[in-house]
């Protein structure tokens, strides 16, 4: 079934392991010998087939009993592990950003900079890099454009970068951007416009910083790291650009594709994911850009739609239906 394939893919399991898991989840607690008989396999052959599930941690052997982690619990753990990985990557990027002034470059041409910018060395520039400099940089470079956009729709020059990005996409370049899910409620017009010009969009509950990476040659990020507009560090030092690219790719992999810029399905999915992690209504409201009253109303509506009497039961049923 499609929802089962989606869940197994999210857990990182192969199709065959996924089918085995779906069958075992209803037989949790049975004996190893009895299960082997049900599968018409020897105990050793069954253990071989169970090994990927054991390695992942959704199946455990206790004595001769086979215990299987329920789907909702497995998804919740996956989300928690992903959040911890993202936090570690964010911390590492902060450490690198703090070290930027002390990195000695190996020479080479410095990137163009705005008036009053302060050169740190041949590969780094710190200054008040405005929209004009960023537009020029996009047009002067080639290759993919990678963007972390936690709040840029609130800036007065939000639309000024759309034109060079539209030109780049029309010329065959790929532009990928990650937004926090609250953009769906705070700026749906921006999302529709950016999707319309060819920007590939994915969503996460939250983003820690603004970031622009241009191919493998340039990266710009706030100094200090976060949501500040100025000053910015422009980097051409290859190792740091590669690190910024890896950080973006990590978040891109964990983010959910935007299904429809005008639909509410994305918000529903993120609401369910937040419930699965045990987030409180106040946290959910902040992350989704909704009022507390709206969050509580939508939670109640979701539970009624799923026929659930508890948030945990809602997570199990949502997983069964393929909503997570």
Helices and strands as residue ranges (DSSP letters): H 2-10, H 15-24, H 32-38, H 43-56, E 59-62, E 65-68, H 71-99, G 100-102, E 118-121, E 124-127, H 131-140, E 145-149, G 152-154, G 158-161, H 162-170, E 175-180, H 183-186, H 188-196, E 200-204, E 211-214, E 218-222, E 232-235, H 238-254, E 256-257, H 265-276, H 281-288, H 292-306, H 311-321
